[in-house]
Amino acid sequence: MAVRAAVLPAIGSPLEITGIDLPDPGPGQVRVRLAAAGVCHSDLSLSDGTMRVPVPAVLGHEGAGTVVAVGEGVGHVAPGDGVVLNWAPSCGACHACSLGEVWLCANALSGAADVYARTTEGTDLHPGLNVAAFAEETVVSASCVLPVPDGVPLTDAALLGCAVLTGYGAVHHSARVRAGETVAVFGVGGVGLSALQAARIAGASKIVAVDVSAEKEELARAAGATDYVVASDTTAREIRGLTGKQGVDVAVECAGRAVSIRTAWDSTRRGGRTTVVGIGGKDQQVTFNALEIFHWGRTLSGCVYGNSDPARDLPVLAEHIRAGRLDLSALVTERISLDGIPAAFENMLAGKGGRALVVF
């Protein structure tokens, strides 16, 4: 059956909106009709080669929809069920999974190398980050779908698959922000806006949002920021000025740039914690000297998928949504059609907006 999709024909090439032939689900697979998909900066990183994926591919890894059909052996979802797509399913058998660190599963992205569909001309297509959400429908492994929690609209649920899990997890699981602590979030995109809301939920006493664009201040304050700083050479000094010259307890870096990682580190107090969420390229080199590492006693840590376990964390997020503590609509700056994805990529390149949501 042919459906429309956004295809990346080659690394560095623009996306092409075209028809693809999607097969029926085989054993252990699920076919999903997409309700919505978020346009995430990670998709841009896939298209430009920062993160390598087999091509041609259908991108999109943040989505939700309705089960259309299931293959043999699938029992946890059925046709008609609403589901959230999980782009990094854990295998349960590797070393990381045995330690309970499912976000580091060695086999999480093995499905991205599979051929899951073909162009109408017969060219093999791979599912970008396993789920290929930039399409009217997709076929995924059953491990890539989780039931939509009660009380969460299907369209909004698309954002739970990456931005919210990552931003919330960075604050609660990686940085472990405690009530009363001060927090700075670098980068006010979808993940950054989620991190701001998570810091508010955690009870942070001061939440500083940092971005290169002054236009994002309203978005940031709506998500929970108490202060806003436009990124410059004096950002760290400004943040220390806002925190009694001490620096924040926690900095969460969501941009993946060497300069913002270094600034996030410089913005934390002695003994503070910096969590790096953003995905940067190999050319983004960050340097420290040995004396400052000793003197400042700070912690710098990476964070994959918010150190989250979707099966564990989705019900928690749903409770925050139902209680009004977490507003998914605040993450969406525009709602677009499938045809609007290439333009949304251009906006990301220009540093605009928080999250474009593709509504099917």
Backbone torsions as a table, in degrees:
resi	resn	phi	psi	omega
1	MET	NA	131.6	-178.1
2	ALA	-86.4	137.2	174.4
3	VAL	-135.4	162.9	177.9
4	ARG	-89.6	144.3	-177.4
5	ALA	-152.2	162.7	174.0
6	ALA	-98.4	110.8	-174.2
7	VAL	-104.2	133.3	171.4
8	LEU	-95.2	104.8	-174.7
9	PRO	-72.6	-30.6	-179.5
10	ALA	-161.4	155.9	178.5
11	ILE	-59.7	130.3	179.8
12	GLY	87.3	-4.8	179.5
13	SER	-91.0	153.4	175.4
14	PRO	-69.2	153.7	177.1
15	LEU	-69.2	145.9	177.9
16	GLU	-117.8	126.0	176.1
17	ILE	-86.7	115.4	-173.2
18	THR	-152.3	172.1	177.0
19	GLY	-85.7	142.6	175.6
20	ILE	-130.7	153.9	176.5
21	ASP	-94.9	116.7	-176.5
22	LEU	-107.2	125.0	-178.0
23	PRO	-77.9	167.6	171.2
24	ASP	-68.7	154.3	-179.6
25	PRO	-67.4	137.3	175.6
26	GLY	-91.8	-170.8	178.6
27	PRO	-55.4	132.2	178.4
28	GLY	73.7	15.4	-179.1
29	GLN	-119.5	161.5	-178.8
30	VAL	-135.1	136.4	174.4
31	ARG	-101.9	130.9	-174.4
32	VAL	-125.9	132.9	170.7
33	ARG	-91.0	117.9	-174.4
34	LEU	-70.3	135.8	170.4
35	ALA	-94.5	-37.1	-179.9
36	ALA	-162.3	156.9	176.4
37	ALA	-144.9	136.1	177.5
38	GLY	-85.6	143.6	175.7
39	VAL	-94.0	105.2	-172.1
40	CYS	-102.7	150.8	179.1
41	HIS	-61.3	-25.7	176.8
42	SER	-62.4	-32.1	176.1
43	ASP	-64.0	-37.7	175.9
44	LEU	-64.9	-39.0	178.3
45	SER	-65.4	-30.6	175.3
46	LEU	-72.0	-41.7	-175.0
47	SER	-70.2	-30.1	-178.0
48	ASP	-96.6	0.5	175.5
49	GLY	91.4	1.6	176.1
50	THR	-58.7	-42.6	170.5
51	MET	-114.3	131.9	-174.6
52	ARG	-86.7	133.2	172.6
53	VAL	-138.2	151.8	174.8
54	PRO	-65.1	140.6	178.1
55	VAL	-128.2	158.1	0.1
56	PRO	-64.8	150.7	-177.4
57	ALA	-145.2	154.5	169.1
58	VAL	-98.3	118.2	-177.6
59	LEU	-82.9	-171.9	-178.3
60	GLY	97.7	115.2	-177.8
61	HIS	-129.9	5.1	-177.2
62	GLU	-124.3	102.8	-174.8
63	GLY	-159.5	171.0	176.0
64	ALA	-150.5	154.9	-179.4
65	GLY	-172.3	-161.4	-176.5
66	THR	-117.0	134.0	178.4
67	VAL	-65.7	127.7	178.1
68	VAL	-96.8	-41.6	-178.8
69	ALA	-156.8	155.4	177.2
70	VAL	-128.0	150.4	177.5
71	GLY	-88.0	177.7	-179.6
72	GLU	-59.4	136.6	175.5
73	GLY	88.8	-0.9	179.7
74	VAL	-92.3	121.3	-175.9
75	GLY	-125.3	-15.3	-174.1
76	HIS	-86.8	-11.4	173.2
77	VAL	-137.9	159.2	-178.9
78	ALA	-140.8	161.5	177.5
79	PRO	-51.5	133.9	-178.1
80	GLY	98.9	-15.1	-179.8
81	ASP	-76.4	142.0	171.1
82	GLY	-83.2	135.9	-176.7
83	VAL	-137.1	151.9	170.7
84	VAL	-101.3	136.1	178.0
85	LEU	-82.0	133.7	178.6
86	ASN	-112.8	106.5	-173.7
87	TRP	-74.7	-15.2	-177.1
88	ALA	-128.0	66.7	-179.4
89	PRO	-69.3	141.8	-180.0
90	SER	-86.7	144.6	-178.8
91	CYS	-81.4	-23.4	-180.0
92	GLY	78.9	0.2	-173.9
93	ALA	-123.6	-20.4	-176.7
94	CYS	-76.8	175.7	-176.9
95	HIS	-61.3	-44.7	-179.6
96	ALA	-61.4	-43.5	179.5
97	CYS	-64.1	-35.8	179.1
98	SER	-65.7	-24.0	177.4
99	LEU	-89.1	-2.2	-176.8
100	GLY	83.4	7.3	-179.9
101	GLU	-96.6	67.6	-171.0
102	VAL	-65.7	-22.4	179.5
103	TRP	-70.8	-12.4	177.9
104	LEU	-107.5	16.6	-177.5
105	CYS	-50.5	128.3	-177.5
106	ALA	-67.6	-20.5	-175.0
107	ASN	-112.1	11.0	-173.7
108	ALA	-58.7	-36.1	-174.6
109	LEU	-106.3	17.9	-178.6
110	SER	-63.2	-29.8	-179.3
111	GLY	-69.5	-17.6	-178.7
112	ALA	-67.5	-18.5	179.1
113	ALA	-86.8	-8.0	-178.6
114	ASP	-74.0	157.0	168.0
115	VAL	-93.3	118.3	-175.0
116	TYR	-112.5	-15.6	-178.3
117	ALA	-160.2	179.4	178.2
118	ARG	-139.7	153.3	171.7
119	THR	-68.8	165.9	179.2
120	THR	-65.5	-15.1	175.7
121	GLU	-90.3	-4.3	176.5
122	GLY	99.8	5.8	179.0
123	THR	-77.3	133.6	179.0
124	ASP	-63.4	142.1	178.1
125	LEU	-124.7	142.0	176.8
126	HIS	-105.2	152.0	177.3
127	PRO	-88.5	109.6	179.8
128	GLY	-57.7	123.6	-176.6
129	LEU	49.8	43.2	169.5
130	ASN	79.4	-31.9	-165.1
131	VAL	-114.5	-18.2	174.8
132	ALA	49.2	60.0	-174.2
133	ALA	-80.7	-12.1	177.9
134	PHE	-83.1	60.2	-179.9
135	ALA	-156.7	155.4	179.1
136	GLU	-62.1	-34.9	175.7
137	GLU	-142.0	159.1	177.3
138	THR	-145.2	160.5	173.8
139	VAL	-120.3	123.8	-174.9
140	VAL	-132.9	164.9	171.0
141	SER	-63.3	146.4	179.3
142	ALA	-59.5	-25.9	179.3
143	SER	-70.7	-12.4	-178.4
144	CYS	-92.8	5.7	178.6
145	VAL	-124.7	138.3	176.4
146	LEU	-128.2	140.6	179.4
147	PRO	-59.2	139.3	175.7
148	VAL	-67.1	129.1	179.4
149	PRO	-62.0	150.6	178.0
150	ASP	-59.2	140.3	174.4
151	GLY	84.6	4.2	179.3
152	VAL	-111.0	116.5	179.0
153	PRO	-56.5	142.3	-174.3
154	LEU	-59.3	-40.8	-179.6
155	THR	-64.7	-45.0	178.9
156	ASP	-64.8	-32.8	-176.0
157	ALA	-60.8	-20.9	179.2
158	ALA	-56.5	-34.9	-176.1
159	LEU	-72.9	-17.2	179.4
160	LEU	-69.2	-23.0	-172.9
161	GLY	-70.5	-19.4	179.2
162	CYS	-146.8	-66.0	-171.4
163	ALA	-55.8	-49.2	-173.8
164	VAL	-74.3	-44.8	177.2
165	LEU	-59.2	-40.3	-177.9
166	THR	-70.9	-49.8	-178.7
167	GLY	-66.5	-43.8	178.6
168	TYR	-65.1	-44.8	-178.4
169	GLY	-65.9	-36.4	178.9
170	ALA	-58.7	-39.1	-178.9
171	VAL	-78.1	-45.5	-172.0
172	HIS	-90.2	-32.8	-176.2
173	HIS	-101.7	-39.6	-177.7
174	SER	-86.7	-60.7	-179.1
175	ALA	-77.4	-24.0	179.8
176	ARG	52.5	56.0	-179.7
177	VAL	-64.1	133.5	179.8
178	ARG	-106.8	155.4	178.9
179	ALA	-55.8	134.8	178.6
180	GLY	92.6	-13.5	179.7
181	GLU	-76.6	161.5	177.0
182	THR	-103.0	144.2	-172.4
183	VAL	-136.4	141.0	170.1
184	ALA	-121.6	134.1	178.9
185	VAL	-116.6	121.6	-178.2
186	PHE	-101.2	115.5	-178.8
187	GLY	102.9	109.9	-176.4
188	VAL	-106.2	60.7	169.3
189	GLY	-98.6	-158.3	-178.5
190	GLY	-61.4	-44.5	179.5
191	VAL	-67.6	-43.6	179.2
192	GLY	-61.6	-41.8	177.5
193	LEU	-63.9	-36.0	176.1
194	SER	-66.9	-39.6	179.0
195	ALA	-65.5	-37.8	177.2
196	LEU	-61.6	-44.8	178.3
197	GLN	-64.4	-38.9	-179.7
198	ALA	-65.3	-38.1	177.8
199	ALA	-64.4	-38.4	176.5
200	ARG	-64.3	-43.4	178.7
201	ILE	-61.9	-35.9	-179.6
202	ALA	-72.2	-12.9	178.7
203	GLY	90.2	24.9	178.1
204	ALA	-59.8	139.9	-176.4
205	SER	-81.0	-30.2	176.8
206	LYS	-141.0	133.5	-177.7
207	ILE	-129.5	110.3	-177.4
208	VAL	-101.7	122.7	175.2
209	ALA	-97.6	138.4	-179.3
210	VAL	-128.2	131.6	177.2
211	ASP	-156.0	158.4	179.0
212	VAL	-73.6	-18.1	-176.1
213	SER	-104.9	124.4	175.5
214	ALA	-68.4	-21.7	-175.9
215	GLU	-70.0	-13.9	-177.1
216	LYS	-90.1	1.7	-176.1
217	GLU	-60.0	-43.3	-179.0
218	GLU	-61.7	-43.6	176.8
219	LEU	-58.8	-45.4	-176.6
220	ALA	-64.5	-44.3	-179.2
221	ARG	-67.6	-34.9	176.9
222	ALA	-64.5	-29.6	-179.3
223	ALA	-83.9	-12.4	177.2
224	GLY	133.7	-5.2	-179.7
225	ALA	-64.5	134.9	174.6
226	THR	-93.0	-21.0	-179.4
227	ASP	-142.7	155.3	-179.6
228	TYR	-135.4	133.0	-179.4
229	VAL	-127.1	126.6	173.6
230	VAL	-81.0	124.6	-173.6
231	ALA	-57.6	134.4	178.0
232	SER	-159.4	-174.0	178.3
233	ASP	-68.4	-14.8	-177.6
234	THR	-107.2	13.5	-174.8
235	THR	-57.0	-48.7	-178.0
236	ALA	-60.1	-40.4	179.2
237	ARG	-65.0	-40.9	178.2
238	GLU	-62.4	-41.5	-179.3
239	ILE	-67.5	-38.8	176.0
240	ARG	-64.3	-35.5	177.4
241	GLY	-64.1	-29.8	179.0
242	LEU	-81.2	-9.1	-174.6
243	THR	-127.8	40.5	176.7
244	GLY	62.1	31.9	179.5
245	LYS	66.8	12.2	-178.3
246	GLN	-92.0	-37.5	-168.7
247	GLY	98.3	162.8	-178.0
248	VAL	-77.6	158.1	174.8
249	ASP	-69.5	-37.8	-174.7
250	VAL	-137.0	134.6	170.6
251	ALA	-119.1	133.5	178.7
252	VAL	-117.3	114.3	-175.7
253	GLU	-98.5	119.5	-174.5
254	CYS	-116.5	11.1	-175.8
255	ALA	-102.9	-27.6	179.2
256	GLY	74.1	31.0	179.2
257	ARG	-116.3	142.2	-177.8
258	ALA	-56.2	-43.6	-176.4
259	VAL	-65.5	-37.4	-179.3
260	SER	-77.3	-30.5	175.4
261	ILE	-65.2	-46.1	179.4
262	ARG	-63.2	-41.0	180.0
263	THR	-67.5	-39.0	177.3
264	ALA	-59.2	-45.0	177.2
265	TRP	-59.8	-46.4	-178.7
266	ASP	-67.3	-20.7	-176.5
267	SER	-86.5	-10.2	-179.1
268	THR	-89.4	153.7	179.5
269	ARG	-69.9	171.2	172.6
270	ARG	-62.7	125.4	-175.4
271	GLY	85.6	5.2	-178.8
272	GLY	-76.4	177.9	-174.2
273	ARG	-126.7	131.3	175.8
274	THR	-118.2	124.2	178.5
275	THR	-111.7	124.6	-178.8
276	VAL	-100.1	114.9	-179.7
277	VAL	-103.1	-35.2	-175.5
278	GLY	-62.5	147.3	-179.6
279	ILE	-99.7	109.7	-179.8
280	GLY	-104.4	165.0	178.1
281	GLY	-82.3	167.7	179.9
282	LYS	-64.2	-20.8	-179.8
283	ASP	-80.1	-8.1	-179.3
284	GLN	-87.2	89.0	-176.7
285	GLN	-94.2	129.7	179.0
286	VAL	-112.4	130.6	-177.0
287	THR	-119.4	147.5	176.3
288	PHE	-138.6	152.2	173.1
289	ASN	-100.2	157.8	-173.5
290	ALA	-63.3	-35.4	-177.6
291	LEU	-67.1	-42.8	-177.7
292	GLU	-67.1	-33.5	177.6
293	ILE	-61.2	-43.7	177.2
294	PHE	-66.3	-50.2	-171.1
295	HIS	-64.4	-46.6	-174.1
296	TRP	-78.7	-23.8	176.9
297	GLY	60.7	26.3	-178.7
298	ARG	-83.2	161.4	175.4
299	THR	-113.1	129.4	175.5
300	LEU	-117.7	122.7	-177.4
301	SER	-136.8	148.4	172.8
302	GLY	-83.0	164.9	-176.8
303	CYS	-148.5	114.2	-179.9
304	VAL	-103.1	121.5	176.8
305	TYR	55.7	28.6	179.5
306	GLY	70.2	18.2	-174.6
307	ASN	49.7	39.1	-172.9
308	SER	-101.6	153.4	168.9
309	ASP	-115.2	103.3	-174.4
310	PRO	-53.6	-39.6	-178.8
311	ALA	-63.1	-33.8	178.9
312	ARG	-81.3	-39.7	-168.3
313	ASP	-89.1	-27.0	-179.3
314	LEU	-58.2	-44.2	177.2
315	PRO	-62.3	-33.8	178.1
316	VAL	-66.5	-45.9	178.4
317	LEU	-61.9	-39.9	179.7
318	ALA	-61.7	-37.6	178.4
319	GLU	-65.8	-39.5	176.1
320	HIS	-64.2	-37.9	179.0
321	ILE	-65.4	-47.9	-178.8
322	ARG	-63.3	-32.2	-179.3
323	ALA	-83.4	-4.4	178.9
324	GLY	82.3	9.2	179.5
325	ARG	-83.1	-22.7	-177.9
326	LEU	-124.5	120.0	-176.2
327	ASP	-111.4	104.9	-178.4
328	LEU	-70.4	-30.7	-178.7
329	SER	-64.3	-24.2	179.9
330	ALA	-69.7	-15.0	179.8
331	LEU	-86.0	-17.5	-172.3
332	VAL	-95.2	119.0	178.9
333	THR	-95.7	-23.1	175.5
334	GLU	-158.0	148.3	176.1
335	ARG	-109.5	126.5	-172.6
336	ILE	-129.0	168.9	173.2
337	SER	-92.7	174.1	177.1
338	LEU	-55.7	-37.8	-179.1
339	ASP	-66.8	-16.1	-177.8
340	GLY	-88.9	-0.7	-176.7
341	ILE	-62.7	-45.5	179.0
342	PRO	-56.2	-40.0	178.4
343	ALA	-67.5	-35.1	177.6
344	ALA	-64.3	-35.3	175.2
345	PHE	-61.9	-41.0	179.5
346	GLU	-63.8	-38.1	177.8
347	ASN	-64.0	-40.3	178.0
348	MET	-63.2	-41.8	178.1
349	LEU	-60.0	-32.6	-179.1
350	ALA	-87.1	-0.5	178.5
351	GLY	74.7	28.6	-176.6
352	LYS	-101.1	147.0	167.4
353	GLY	73.6	176.8	179.3
354	GLY	-105.4	-64.7	-178.8
355	ARG	-148.1	122.9	170.0
356	ALA	-86.2	135.4	-179.4
357	LEU	-114.0	120.2	177.0
358	VAL	-81.9	119.8	179.7
359	VAL	-109.4	122.6	-175.9
360	PHE	-92.6	NA	NA
